[in-house]
Amino acid sequence: MLSIIGCAGQRGPDATQPSTMDERLAAAFEVLEKDAMPVVVAFSHDGGPAVVREFGAFRDDGIAPEKSLVDMGSITKTVTAVAVSKLVDQSAVRLDETLADVFPEVPADKAGITVEQLLTHTSGFTEAVGDDPEEITRDELLRRAFASPLVDAPGARYGYSNVGYSVLAAILEIRSGRSYGEYLRDEVLAPAGLHGIGYWGSYDDALSLRSAHGDSIFDASWGGHDASWHLIGNGGLVTTAETFVRFLQAVTGGDILSSTSLERLLHPHVAEDPEGTSFYGYGLVVQDVPELGRFYWHDGGNDVFSAEWSIHGDLDDVIFVAGREMTAGASTASEAMSVLREHLYAKE
């Protein structure tokens, strides 16, 4: 994960900084417009409704910003962590349960890995066992995951793993008796009055963001078919920017999880780096930024699309940004998020 320390309040205006949040947001939007960043942005201040805008090439794509479908990338992990936490609330799984409790075929070196270790990236699983576009079944994903060598002993340290979150999705399906998408729709989203986060069931190719070459999420991210098990649970979910802001508000507002599960989700369980500049909760990063306060966030992306969300805990602000990549090795969403933070939260 990338750090947001140093991204806020360093290049924003000082003496001429606008005084109201609306003025600050307008100043940030002016920069995004000037730079022609191909992004869609949703911003909610103090729990209010989201302001949604598109910039760059997306302004002229004929799709309203409220309807534009974006690839969430690894932000999918936030959704999976919420879904697994919901399963815990329903007493269908325990955080201390091990893979041996769920999978009779798991080898001895992975038998003691717990659900919580999967959630916090401390399972020891490798990052990936194949490429995202490959069509692969759940059983084959599990076979490869169980056959792969561990990079660390379970519980030893933080090690980001897409595989671990796909294993969580498999546990969710086995314990709930439903597909990942069905459980997400029926047990997580619908009770909170939400819809529109998912894979094929939430997809409309005509509303998809497009790469610079005109490729949709279906082609560029999924490989020309529905998302397969290199992505299920860890990446590739689609949503609209406004919908995801509403989802985060529902989660943090207690509309989806019990207070105990919400507290665990947001807790800084494990340091991501030796310096302890950021911590991983369940499917999200917890970071205390000097002079600004606590932020929760997660980012994601591939070579074509990127996305990032951020919650300013003290102000109850939610930001979601998604876009397409402009230069190799750079996250357009993270660059746009930096612009927003610099203007919204720069020091007076």
C-alpha positions, 0 to 999 in steps of 0.5 A: 500500500502507498502512504498518504503521509506527506500527501496532505497540506504540502502544496496547497494554498497558504495565505490565499487558501479559501475559507469554506469547504465549498471554496476549497473543493472548487479550488481542487476541482479547478486544478483537476480540470486544468490538468485534464486528469481522466478521473471521476470524483465523489466527495461528501463533507460531514456526512452530507450527500456526495458531490460527483464530478468528472474531468479530462476525457471522461467529461466528454464520454456521454456518460453522466458522472453519477452513472459511470461504472468504475473498476475498484481494483483492490478496494474490493478488499474493503468490501470483502472484509465488510462481507466477512465481518457480516458473516461473523455477525451472523455466527457463520464463521469465527475470526479465530477459525482456521483453514483446517476448520473449513477445508479438509484438503488444506496442507499442514503448513497452511492448516493453522491460518486463521480468518483474521490473519487472512483479513490483516494480510498476515497469513503468509500467502504469496501475493498471486498465483496467476494473472487476473484475466485468466479464467479459473474456478474456485477449486483451481484457485484453492488448489494453487493457493494451497500448493504455493509456498508460504512467504512467511510463517502465518502471523509473522508479519504483514505481507499483502496478498490477493490470494488471501482475500480470494481464500476469504471469498471462498470461505464466505461462499462455503459458509453462506451457501451462496455465491460471493455476488449473491451474498454481497447483494442480499446480506450486505447491500440490500439491508442498507438500501444499497445496490450496484456493487458487484461483478457481472450482475452490476455491470453495464458495458455501455456505462463502463469507464474506458481505457485510452484505447477504448477498452472497457472494464470487461476487456481491460480488467476481466479479460473479456469474460466475467471476473474470475477467481484470480479477482473474486474477493480481492479485485475487480468489483465495479461500482459508481463513485456515488454508490461507493461513498454511500457504502462507506457511509453505511459501513461507518454509520453502523447500518451494516455491521454490529458495533463490535465488528465495525470496531474490529474493521477500523482497528489498526491491527498490524503495521504495514512498515517497520516504521509504523507509519500506517497500519492495516485493519480489515480491508483498509489502511489506518493512518494518523497524519500529523496535524490532520488526524486519523484517515482510513483509506485503500487504493487499487488498480491495474495497468489501465484503471486505478481507484482510491477512497479516503475517510477523514475520521475527524470530519466525517468526510468521504472521498472516492476517486477512480480513473484511467492511467495516464503514465506507466507506474503512476496512479492517476487516482492517487494523484487526484486524491493528493490534489483533493487532500492538499486543497481540502485539508491544507493548514491555514 
